[in-house]
Amino acid sequence: MNVEPWTLLRHLRRRAGLTQEQAAAGLLTPGELSQIENGRVLPGRRTICALCARYGADADEVLSGYVPLRQLDGLRNEMYKAAMRARGSGDLLDPGLARGRLSRFERLVYAALAAALAGRTVAAEHLLTMAWEAGLQGAGLTRRGADRVLAVEARVHFLAALACGRLSAALEWQQEMRARARRLGRPQARNRGSSGCDTIGSTNVEAERKGGARDVDGRRDRLQGRHAAGAEKPGTPSQGNHRGIGGGGRSAAHGTQGAPG
């Protein structure tokens, strides 16, 4: 029976009789170790080796278990980069990219991101609707995979809210996007000299976290000017043609939960 590598790490720690605080001492914080053991963060090779040495266990099985997960993370990086390239060209991202390797839900969300970045809000809404029709539950995602694609989905809502002139909704979705991205974390090893632990995380998680802030900087002042002019009262998103995307509350189109607040 195949066991997820993070589950195996937790089993090895418990077999060694260590608490998370004891296992993480000098390497990570207990919270960071908890993220690893729950499958939300991919640990680096040297981090895995350091933990397994502390547990008195061989690291090979754990390392091999993370190989396909790293490959999927790399593929998500490529989809993110493709979405960014599509923004410059104004073209839609082909949701058929990575077929057979990423779930249909993920591929459609990345295509929606490309459309939103290109200012094609209606197309982004349609692609998100298709994604939720395909379903997240049957996508076979790990917790990390689900966290990552939902952070991207929140960014699509954020961009759409900006495009519709809904400043209050955009700021709510920006907070939600950052909250989802924080679950992916990029914890650092505490003692590189002795443990040689790697930085933990994905190369583009930070880009996903900061991308929304860059997008909003150039437009927030203009939208706040609309507030002052009375075009949109604070806390009352203007009513447009995209109520299902970029607004608060639950989307009737695809059943996503809106940003809190």
SVG drawing of the C-alpha trace seen along z (x, -y; Angstrom):
<svg xmlns="http://www.w3.org/2000/svg" viewBox="-27 -63 55 65">
<polyline fill="none" stroke="black" stroke-width="0.4" points="0.0,0.0 1.4,-3.4 1.7,-5.9 2.1,-9.6 5.6,-10.8 4.4,-13.3 2.4,-10.6 5.5,-8.5 7.5,-11.3 4.9,-11.7 5.0,-7.9 8.8,-7.9 8.7,-10.8 6.1,-9.0 8.1,-5.8 11.1,-7.6 9.1,-8.9 9.5,-12.5 7.1,-15.4 6.9,-17.9 8.7,-20.4 11.6,-17.9 11.8,-16.9 11.8,-20.4 14.4,-21.8 17.2,-23.6 15.7,-22.8 12.2,-24.3 9.5,-25.6 6.9,-23.1 4.3,-24.9 6.5,-24.4 6.9,-20.7 3.2,-20.4 2.7,-21.9 5.1,-19.3 3.4,-16.4 0.0,-17.6 1.1,-17.7 0.9,-21.5 4.6,-22.1 7.2,-20.2 10.4,-19.9 13.8,-20.1 16.0,-17.1 18.4,-18.1 15.5,-18.8 14.2,-15.3 17.6,-13.8 18.1,-15.8 14.7,-14.8 15.1,-11.1 18.6,-11.1 17.0,-12.5 14.4,-9.7 17.0,-7.0 15.5,-6.1 16.6,-5.8 15.5,-8.7 15.3,-7.0 11.6,-6.0 10.6,-9.4 12.7,-11.1 11.3,-8.9 7.7,-9.6 8.2,-13.3 9.6,-13.0 6.2,-12.9 4.9,-15.7 7.8,-17.9 7.2,-17.1 3.6,-18.3 4.7,-21.4 7.1,-22.1 4.2,-21.6 2.1,-24.1 4.9,-26.6 4.9,-26.2 1.2,-26.7 1.6,-29.9 4.3,-31.1 2.1,-30.3 -0.7,-32.4 1.7,-35.3 2.9,-35.1 -0.7,-35.0 -1.3,-38.3 1.2,-40.0 -0.2,-38.6 -3.9,-38.9 -4.4,-35.3 -6.3,-32.7 -4.4,-29.9 -5.2,-26.5 -6.8,-24.5 -5.7,-21.4 -2.1,-22.1 -0.9,-19.5 -3.9,-17.3 -3.4,-13.9 -0.9,-15.4 -3.0,-18.1 -6.6,-17.8 -9.2,-19.5 -10.1,-21.8 -6.5,-23.1 -6.1,-23.5 -9.3,-25.6 -8.4,-27.7 -5.0,-28.6 -6.7,-29.4 -9.1,-31.6 -6.1,-33.4 -4.7,-34.1 -8.0,-35.5 -8.3,-37.7 -4.8,-39.0 -5.5,-39.9 -8.6,-41.8 -11.0,-39.3 -13.3,-39.0 -16.3,-37.3 -14.0,-34.6 -12.4,-34.2 -15.9,-33.8 -16.8,-31.2 -13.6,-29.2 -14.1,-29.3 -17.7,-28.1 -16.4,-25.2 -13.8,-24.4 -16.4,-24.1 -18.6,-22.0 -15.6,-19.7 -15.4,-19.7 -12.6,-20.0 -13.6,-16.9 -12.8,-14.5 -9.6,-16.2 -7.4,-13.9 -5.4,-16.8 -3.2,-16.7 -3.8,-19.4 -1.0,-21.4 -2.3,-21.1 -5.8,-22.2 -4.3,-25.1 -2.3,-26.3 -5.1,-26.2 -7.5,-27.8 -5.0,-30.7 -5.0,-31.1 -8.8,-31.0 -8.9,-33.8 -6.6,-35.9 -9.0,-35.5 -11.8,-36.8 -9.5,-39.7 -8.6,-40.7 -12.3,-40.5 -13.4,-42.6 -10.9,-45.3 -12.0,-45.1 -15.6,-45.6 -14.7,-48.6 -15.6,-46.8 -12.9,-48.1 -14.3,-46.7 -14.7,-43.2 -11.2,-43.4 -9.6,-44.2 -11.5,-41.3 -10.4,-38.9 -6.8,-40.2 -6.9,-39.3 -8.4,-35.9 -5.8,-35.3 -3.0,-36.1 -4.5,-33.9 -4.7,-31.0 -1.1,-31.6 0.1,-31.7 -1.0,-28.1 1.6,-27.1 4.3,-28.9 8.1,-29.1 9.6,-28.2 13.4,-28.4 15.6,-25.9 16.8,-27.4 20.3,-26.0 21.7,-25.6 25.3,-25.0 24.5,-21.9 21.5,-20.4 21.9,-21.7 18.2,-22.0 16.7,-23.5 14.3,-26.3 10.8,-24.7 8.3,-25.7 7.5,-26.3 9.5,-28.7 6.3,-30.5 4.3,-30.6 5.9,-33.9 5.1,-35.2 1.5,-34.2 1.4,-35.9 2.9,-39.1 1.3,-39.2 -2.0,-40.5 -0.3,-43.3 1.4,-44.5 -1.9,-44.3 -3.7,-46.4 -1.1,-49.1 -1.7,-50.7 -5.4,-50.5 -6.4,-51.1 -5.8,-54.8 -8.1,-55.2 -10.8,-53.1 -10.5,-55.0 -11.0,-58.1 -14.3,-56.6 -15.2,-56.1 -14.7,-59.8 -16.7,-60.7 -19.6,-58.5 -19.4,-55.9 -19.1,-53.1 -19.8,-53.5 -17.4,-51.7 -18.7,-48.3 -21.2,-48.3 -19.8,-46.8 -21.2,-48.3 -23.6,-46.1 -22.3,-44.9 -22.6,-42.0 -20.3,-39.7 -22.1,-39.1 -20.8,-35.5 -17.1,-36.4 -15.2,-39.0 -18.0,-39.7 -18.6,-38.7 -20.9,-35.8 -21.5,-32.5 -21.3,-32.4 -24.5,-31.0 -22.5,-30.1 -20.0,-27.7 -20.7,-27.5 -17.5,-29.1 -17.5,-30.7 -16.9,-34.4 -14.3,-36.3 -15.1,-36.7 -16.4,-40.0"/>
</svg>
